[in-house]
Amino acid sequence: MSNTYEARRKLPVKVSMRLDLDDEQTEALRALLDAALRDLSYEIADTDLPSYRQMLRERRTALEAVLHAVGGPIPNAERYTK
């Protein structure tokens, strides 16, 4: 089965992207985004510079939106069985 996703960036110029992913690719993307978000949370907590922390929070928000667009986080039980 193929999954199709469209993303739109919130920039002055509208940019959109369309991805056609099969189930395996979708799960790989979800796992990658999930891991990146966990790593980002640690980095945000360890950052002392307020402007850098804010940039990381904005990145986290963007990655969370992409993860939601492709089906949300992988449940813990599934994360470790694949």
C-alpha atoms as a printed R data frame, in Angstrom:
   type eleno elety resid chain resno      x      y      z
1  ATOM     1    CA   MET     A     1  0.000  0.000  0.000
2  ATOM     2    CA   SER     A     2  1.245  3.492 -0.806
3  ATOM     3    CA   ASN     A     3  0.829  6.423  1.554
4  ATOM     4    CA   THR     A     4  0.771  9.958  0.202
5  ATOM     5    CA   TYR     A     5  1.557 12.969  2.333
6  ATOM     6    CA   GLU     A     6  1.638 16.643  1.548
7  ATOM     7    CA   ALA     A     7  3.608 19.149  3.593
8  ATOM     8    CA   ARG     A     8  3.399 22.898  3.506
9  ATOM     9    CA   ARG     A     9  5.960 25.166  5.121
10 ATOM    10    CA   LYS     A    10  4.956 28.349  6.899
11 ATOM    11    CA   LEU     A    11  7.268 30.708  5.037
12 ATOM    12    CA   PRO     A    12  6.664 33.937  3.137
13 ATOM    13    CA   VAL     A    13  6.837 31.861 -0.055
14 ATOM    14    CA   LYS     A    14  4.562 28.842 -0.132
15 ATOM    15    CA   VAL     A    15  6.465 25.637 -0.644
16 ATOM    16    CA   SER     A    16  4.824 22.257 -0.678
17 ATOM    17    CA   MET     A    17  6.071 18.726 -1.014
18 ATOM    18    CA   ARG     A    18  4.378 15.475 -1.857
19 ATOM    19    CA   LEU     A    19  5.839 12.166 -0.754
20 ATOM    20    CA   ASP     A    20  4.647  8.773 -1.923
21 ATOM    21    CA   LEU     A    21  5.816  6.219  0.637
22 ATOM    22    CA   ASP     A    22  5.053  2.548  1.013
23 ATOM    23    CA   ASP     A    23  4.229  1.149  4.469
24 ATOM    24    CA   GLU     A    24  7.833  0.217  5.249
25 ATOM    25    CA   GLN     A    25  9.105  3.677  4.285
26 ATOM    26    CA   THR     A    26  6.371  5.323  6.347
27 ATOM    27    CA   GLU     A    27  7.325  3.304  9.427
28 ATOM    28    CA   ALA     A    28 11.012  4.127  8.888
29 ATOM    29    CA   LEU     A    29 10.205  7.844  8.646
30 ATOM    30    CA   ARG     A    30  8.037  7.674 11.771
31 ATOM    31    CA   ALA     A    31 10.833  5.911 13.681
32 ATOM    32    CA   LEU     A    32 13.408  8.438 12.483
33 ATOM    33    CA   LEU     A    33 11.240 11.404 13.459
34 ATOM    34    CA   ASP     A    34 10.424  9.835 16.829
35 ATOM    35    CA   ALA     A    35 14.137  9.339 17.601
36 ATOM    36    CA   ALA     A    36 15.017 12.843 16.425
37 ATOM    37    CA   LEU     A    37 12.333 14.346 18.657
38 ATOM    38    CA   ARG     A    38 13.605 12.437 21.697
39 ATOM    39    CA   ASP     A    39 17.172 13.579 20.997
40 ATOM    40    CA   LEU     A    40 15.985 17.138 20.479
41 ATOM    41    CA   SER     A    41 14.260 17.181 23.862
42 ATOM    42    CA   TYR     A    42 17.562 16.318 25.562
43 ATOM    43    CA   GLU     A    43 19.381 18.967 23.555
44 ATOM    44    CA   ILE     A    44 16.795 21.610 24.502
45 ATOM    45    CA   ALA     A    45 17.183 20.720 28.175
46 ATOM    46    CA   ASP     A    46 21.003 20.981 27.983
47 ATOM    47    CA   THR     A    47 21.112 24.270 26.085
48 ATOM    48    CA   ASP     A    48 21.992 27.443 27.980
49 ATOM    49    CA   LEU     A    49 21.657 29.996 25.173
50 ATOM    50    CA   PRO     A    50 18.017 31.214 25.061
51 ATOM    51    CA   SER     A    51 18.012 32.029 21.332
52 ATOM    52    CA   TYR     A    52 19.363 28.575 20.455
53 ATOM    53    CA   ARG     A    53 16.839 26.924 22.783
54 ATOM    54    CA   GLN     A    54 14.039 28.827 21.034
55 ATOM    55    CA   MET     A    55 15.277 27.704 17.610
56 ATOM    56    CA   LEU     A    56 15.360 24.089 18.841
57 ATOM    57    CA   ARG     A    57 11.801 24.402 20.180
58 ATOM    58    CA   GLU     A    58 10.617 25.707 16.809
59 ATOM    59    CA   ARG     A    59 12.357 22.801 15.093
60 ATOM    60    CA   ARG     A    60 10.690 20.379 17.518
61 ATOM    61    CA   THR     A    61  7.293 21.887 16.686
62 ATOM    62    CA   ALA     A    62  7.960 21.464 12.955
63 ATOM    63    CA   LEU     A    63  9.107 17.854 13.374
64 ATOM    64    CA   GLU     A    64  6.077 17.062 15.543
65 ATOM    65    CA   ALA     A    65  3.830 18.387 12.758
66 ATOM    66    CA   VAL     A    66  5.555 16.162 10.191
67 ATOM    67    CA   LEU     A    67  5.307 13.155 12.518
68 ATOM    68    CA   HIS     A    68  1.592 13.830 13.002
69 ATOM    69    CA   ALA     A    69  1.141 14.104  9.215
70 ATOM    70    CA   VAL     A    70  2.598 10.619  8.682
71 ATOM    71    CA   GLY     A    71  0.594  8.852 11.360
72 ATOM    72    CA   GLY     A    72  1.990  9.991 14.688
73 ATOM    73    CA   PRO     A    73  4.553  8.390 16.969
74 ATOM    74    CA   ILE     A    74  5.124  4.669 16.970
75 ATOM    75    CA   PRO     A    75  3.635  3.112 20.114
76 ATOM    76    CA   ASN     A    76  6.271  1.807 22.557
77 ATOM    77    CA   ALA     A    77  5.319 -1.831 21.962
78 ATOM    78    CA   GLU     A    78  5.878 -1.498 18.205
79 ATOM    79    CA   ARG     A    79  9.083  0.532 18.585
80 ATOM    80    CA   TYR     A    80 11.065 -2.396 19.956
81 ATOM    81    CA   THR     A    81  9.573 -5.302 18.000
82 ATOM    82    CA   LYS     A    82 10.624 -4.276 14.492
